[in-house]
Amino acid sequence: MNVHEVRRHPAVQVFGRAGMVCYGLVHVLLAVLTAQVVLGDSGERADQKGAVATLAQTGFGPVLLWVVGIGLFAFAAWQLVMAVSGYQWVPAGRKRIVRRLGSAGRAITGVAIGVAAVGYAAGQSQSGSNEQPQSWTAKVLALPLGQVLVGIVALAVIALGVAIARKGVKKKFEDDLDMSDLPAGTRTWVERLGRIGWVGKGISYGLIGILVGFAAINADPSESGGLDKALHTLAAQPYGVFLLAVIAFGFLGFGAYCFAAAKAHKV
């Protein structure tokens, strides 16, 4: 069985699409955690690990965490297959390469969040969300031309955020969906939620890139951090609450979009 046959195998499709629902659930929980930052409640980390930690606090926490963890691993496997041989409907060249790189990135993210979910389910403690980015930033800053290297990473993350947001603005995500079987009203909502979700997610990546940029400029690794620090830093700004509300709505929209895309994504 070649990789094209694997991609179209019913089992791969079922588990991969079910995993995409789990991926969407994580983003819905991210929206809730971001909203808590807006309201001044910072008791939970507002990042992907904080989202799965929220599941641990429910009555069926361990069971849900195992389901989400396994689902995310399935989603990652599906995205990996798509990264190798998917997006045949996109013309060969730069656009198809970009799509496949996006799937590779989602595969890595799915594995990372899945590991966190399984870790919580097994009762393992998780380190702070900002400790790892700061430690890596400190190591890179200590290298020759470290500030330049961190600055390049910052620009790359900001560029990624812009690309993600642009995908929402221009509705490029629709190219990867087959919505012919969806009711007209549902297609409208998928389009709206997709635009909101991709733009909101792009903004969040941009914020992380800006923090890394400040760390490069000031040679201070404590100024870098992950999504949790980016959102809390934004909350302290004059118009931060408004922007956080936009991001929370964006995460919610992206989560809902994932639910629809789990059914409509092309193979």
Buried (B, 14 or more C-beta within 10 A) or exposed (E): EEEBEBBEBEEBBEBBBBBBBBBBBBBBBBBBBBBBBBEEEBEBBBBBBBBBBBBBEEEEBBEBBBBBBBBBBBBBBBBBBBBBBBBEEBEEEEEBEBBBEBBBEBBBBBBBBBBBBBBBBEEEEBEBBBEEBBEBBBEBBEEEEBBEBBBBBBBEBBEBBBBBBEBBEEEBBBBBBEBEEBEEEBBEBBBEBBBBBBBBBBBBBBBBBBBBBBBBEEBBBEBBBBBBBBBBBBBEEEEBBEBBBBBBBBBBBBBBBBBBBBBBBBB
